[in-house]
């Protein structure tokens, strides 16, 4: 049975550095299960103290902070992308927030990936792009 995640409207980031907050907002709507129903602004207020001066949430802090917040019921890990160029990504059935570094221009960004399918040599998935 296909998921209904596609019916959840994407969440646009409020500024150029809040992709992390937009992704968490959408993810919370998608996975529910007793998690908070925060707006993007509520999420920014919750985690602002961990952000750098431009409002970005450094990935190393995010991986330390979110899993320790029991309200989120979230886990995290670091996976080298080179290991998954041709193999199955380490994603489950639930949406996964994925952060990545831009290899050519620097900086980082996040998306939420879901509806993963794999057929022979082709892979398809859907991304919520803030």
C-alpha positions, 0 to 999 in steps of 0.5 A: 500500500502506498503511503499518504505522505504525498498528500501533506503539503510541502513546508517552505523555509521562512528564510535561507537558513531555516531548511532544518526547521521546515523539514522538521515541521513537515516530518512531525506532520507526517510521522505523528505518533504522539510527537509535537505539532509545532509550526516552523516558528515554534520549532525555531523558538525551541532550538534557536539557542543551538543555531549559529548567528545566521539562523542555521542549525549546524549538522553536528549540533542537530545530531546531538540535540534532536535525538536527545529531545524525547518529544521528537522520538527521532534518531540520527546518523551519518552515512557517507553518500559514496557507499550508496551511489548504486545501493539501497539508501539506509531509509525505512518506511517512514520519512527521513530528514536528510542533510547534505553538504554541497560539494562545489559551493559549500554549505549544507541543506536538508530535505525529507525523503520518503516513498522509496522504491527500488527496481533492478538498477533504478531508484525512485524516491520523493523529496519534500524540498523546503 
